[in-house]
Amino acid sequence: METDSDSGGSHISATPPRCQNPPSPPPPQTNTLSSSNSKVRVNPSHLSETKKPTKSKPSQPAPPTPPPPPSDSTPLPTLPFQIRRSFSQNPSISAFNSLETLPAGFCSRLASFTKIQKPSLRFENDQSLPTPSNPQGINGIKSDAFAKKKKQINLVSVDVPLPPAKLRKCNGEGNFVRLNLNNNKRKFANKGKRNKSFRGKLSYRRSKKKLNKNETESKGAEDEYGLIIENLEQNQKNRRAAGELELVEDAVRAVKDEASNENLGRLLRLVYGYDSFRDGQLEAIKMVLDKKSTMLVLPTGAGKSLCYQIPAMILPGLTLVVCPLVALMIDQLRHLPPVIHGGFLSSSQRPEEVAETIRLIQVGAIKVLFVSPERFLNADFLSIFTATSFISLVVVDEAHCVSECKSESINRSHNFRPSYMRLRASLLRARLNVECILAMTATATTTTLRDVMSALEIPLSNLIQKAQLRDNLQLSVSLSDLLMLMKSSPFTEVQSIIIYCKFQFETDLISRYLCDNSISVKSYHSGIPAKDRSRIQELFCSNKIRVVVATVAFGMGLDKRDVGAVIHYSLPESLEEYVQVMLTLLTCLELGEIQYLQLLPELNVTCTLNFHKTTPTLLADKDKMVATILKKSETKQGQYVFDIPTVANSIGATTIDVSNQLLNLKMRGEITYELKDPAYCYTIVEVPSDFCALSAHLTKWLSEVENCKVRKLDRMFHAAVFAVDVCEKMHGCNGSLHTPCLQKNTLDYFRGDDNCDVPNKIGQSRGRYVQINFQVVMEAAKAELLNFAGKDVL
Ligand SMILES: Nc1ncnc2c1ncn2[C@@H]1O[C@H](COP(=O)(O)OP(=O)(O)OP(=O)(O)O)[C@@H](O)[C@H]1O
């Protein structure tokens, strides 16, 4: 799931239209994904296959319960991904079980609004401070930052210098190692700059022939003079750059000798141009340099990145940053100061790019590497790191996702990633020999923090937590129609507005509705092609689009300082994330006390293949996999369409082996192919001894998760309803503006223990979820679980 999608948004999109009482826009259209081939595939008949050794001692599961009667609920929407069992020995996957549905019809007409009063917390927004256009700033503060940023050169690694060509600034695009796989200069930001003068000479020599002698001499002299000046300037620049590099190297050495405030402050000024550290930064950096695992909670935009960037310059090994979204990784790479070389690994990269990145890691040319949590599923990834290319620090960004306690992370659907839940200190230590972990988040409840810290083995004393709420937000709740709202103050006055919706179809509906009513907007979600998405983001950032209606896919890594208002069209959280249940269950089966299965990296399982050089039959004679492909394929218009796990199982290989062999054939020019249909594959590690007991155990766990979700939803609803119905507007609340009361509510929530005592009163009077029969939900889950676990085996 290494995606910059809605991170669940795609899952979200698979849920049915839910509004019983649709808001202002026209009613939702048919869900286009509902007929996709997203089934959970298992083959219970193979449950007795060779298994891997048990990870831990089986614990006694809960007492057996009889299998539940089949639910009478309607079918669940199909998932946009498959869950597939991968067999290393046995052929064929056959059984297809569909999921049961949840009751639909969860809808909120309530819109909650967040208006940003000031542009942002970020210092550079402050007009008194320097900006690129005003390097002195209003108060004449020296613009070291911008001056330095312009001049900075790349320090690849203090210990491992790279050739000079790599020590160049990346034209404001941050500082990541650019991969020149095809030796294609056009790809690089600095392309040709070095050769400019050389090209100048060539063109001069060619044109010289056309000039008369005198002209030639004088023109030639001018050109030669110009070239000398250019060379001198270049030399000066190089010398300046080398001088700066030396200064940074000196500062790094000084911090290595003594991580004093003074030495760290000097490094901060040299690399970033900032005069002082912000609240929490110095403390965090020192902890990390002391190899103490640390939990850092700072509000959005407070400068968390710097807390791993500075240690990355000091520590001898690599800094591995775990990021939830590819877009976020790229954004963080762009914002690395030029002296820190970074890279990322993602499934969106070409194999050659991945290989080159790995090579650079191994020669120490990358100091900060961004990866998704799913990478840790990949044995090849884990094997990159050796005694020479070792990891000094693991940074877990969005660390609240690690929490599994009452499934906080599941509740925050856009961040929910089962793979995050596998990030345990034990795994990081055992597999990667990691000494120090820095977990970072902007918001987490006390319970979540405790849970994350326990998973990552961070002592409670190593928590650095500063104010969680930004004080420059105005919060309001309104029941007005969206259109009325958009056409009234303050929304008419603000430049840029984001309207967040829960579902992809909602963003499309609402944007159409607003467009029909003369408000120019664009919708944004992960179903829109990546190229169009970046175009929309660009247009929004350059103020060419005023309003974007988006799912959570929009916003992560968006660096726009003047977003004037954010409208949450739907109440945050809902039960629809129930479609994630199966993946949650698989994770639970992998990470529980007994490891029943092992999840493999997400894979596109349907392959459409063309043969080019050798005929299919001839190639099949030489290659067992090709022979199997021919047997297992359907042919459509001369193309061979087959299922990768089926082929893998037939030849007793893993899906990864098959993918690699395909790639190999492609590199040899034998084939080309396309992959589609994402699926989660797994191998069985341990066959449960008592399926009923396991089912009951999982059901109980899921029930707790869902109870918790409902309580959180109630809490959210309560806060909004309180503002609208109960708030007496005593402490500065006014009209629909409820900043004081909403802030108080939110802070109480984060300080509390996940608030399991959410008042029921409001839920009874106004809650729209109370009519949902959770027994039905539970029955559906149970039935599905039995199907999944293999009722045939019982
Ligand atoms: N000590 C400092 N002085 C001035 N500006 C700083 C300082 N530290 C960081 N900044 C700036 O603050 C901005 C926000 O920093 P950063 O992106 O690291 O925040 P963050 O906490 O990671 O935010 P998010 O939660 O959105 O990821 C950046 O432009 C960064 O350069």
The ligand as an ORCA input file, in Angstrom:
! r2SCAN-3c Opt
* xyz 0 1
  N      14.173     26.672     14.560
  C      13.460     27.098     13.535
  N      13.365     28.401     13.265
  C      12.637     28.851     12.217
  N      11.966     28.062     11.369
  C      12.026     26.744     11.586
  C      12.753     26.185     12.663
  N      12.606     24.852     12.622
  C      11.836     24.568     11.573
  N      11.480     25.697     10.946
  C      10.638     25.801      9.741
  O       9.299     25.488     10.081
  C       8.642     24.928      8.954
  C       7.897     23.680      9.358
  O       8.810     22.691      9.699
  P       8.482     21.152      9.493
  O       7.952     20.901      8.135
  O       9.644     20.403      9.971
  O       7.278     21.009     10.529
  P       6.610     19.673     11.006
  O       6.459     19.780     12.475
  O       7.343     18.496     10.488
  O       5.199     19.805     10.328
  P       4.199     18.638      9.851
  O       3.590     18.099     11.095
  O       3.265     19.392      8.979
  O       5.029     17.635      9.110
  C       9.708     24.661      7.915
  O       9.654     25.673      6.945
  C      11.000     24.749      8.703
  O      12.087     25.144      7.913
*
